[in-house]
């Protein structure tokens, strides 16, 4: 089980790390509100990725 919070871009479907816990809840909320896609820069409509998308992202990062 990961202690990371991920976002998914609605424009390019990029999954990216938003915050790594533990951290203060207020700081994590601020990071989530300000999340921007590292691939295309989109800031609107960032959603939570599915568990499969997160596993794929984590696996790709470990390789």
C-alpha positions in Angstrom: 0.0 0.0 0.0 1.4 3.3 -1.1 1.3 6.5 1.0 1.2 8.8 -2.0 -1.6 10.9 -3.5 -1.8 10.9 -7.3 -3.6 13.0 -9.9 -4.7 12.3 -13.5 -4.8 14.9 -16.2 -8.1 15.1 -18.1 -6.3 16.4 -21.2 -3.4 14.0 -21.7 -4.2 11.2 -19.2 -0.9 11.6 -17.5 -0.8 10.1 -14.0 1.5 12.1 -11.6 2.5 12.3 -7.9 0.8 15.2 -6.1 1.8 14.6 -2.5 3.6 12.0 -0.4 2.2 11.3 3.1 2.7 11.8 6.0 2.4 15.5 6.0 0.1 18.1 7.5 -3.4 17.8 6.1 -3.6 21.5 5.3 -0.4 21.3 3.2 -1.6 18.2 1.4 -4.9 19.9 0.6 -3.0 23.0 -0.8 -0.9 20.7 -3.0 -4.0 19.0 -4.3 -5.7 22.3 -5.1 -2.7 23.6 -7.0 -1.9 20.4 -8.8 -0.8 20.8 -12.4 0.1 18.2 -15.0 3.9 17.9 -15.5 3.4 16.8 -19.1 1.1 19.5 -20.5 0.5 22.0 -17.7 -3.2 21.5 -17.4 -4.6 22.7 -14.0 -8.3 22.3 -14.4 -10.2 19.0 -13.8 -7.4 17.0 -12.3 -9.0 13.8 -11.0 -8.0 10.7 -9.0 -6.5 7.9 -11.1 -7.8 4.3 -10.8 -5.8 1.8 -8.7 -4.7 0.1 -12.0 -3.4 3.4 -13.4 -1.4 4.1 -10.2 0.1 0.6 -10.3 1.2 1.2 -13.9 2.7 4.5 -12.9 4.5 3.1 -9.9 5.8 0.1 -11.9 7.0 2.4 -14.8 8.9 4.6 -12.3 10.6 1.6 -10.7 12.0 0.4 -14.0 
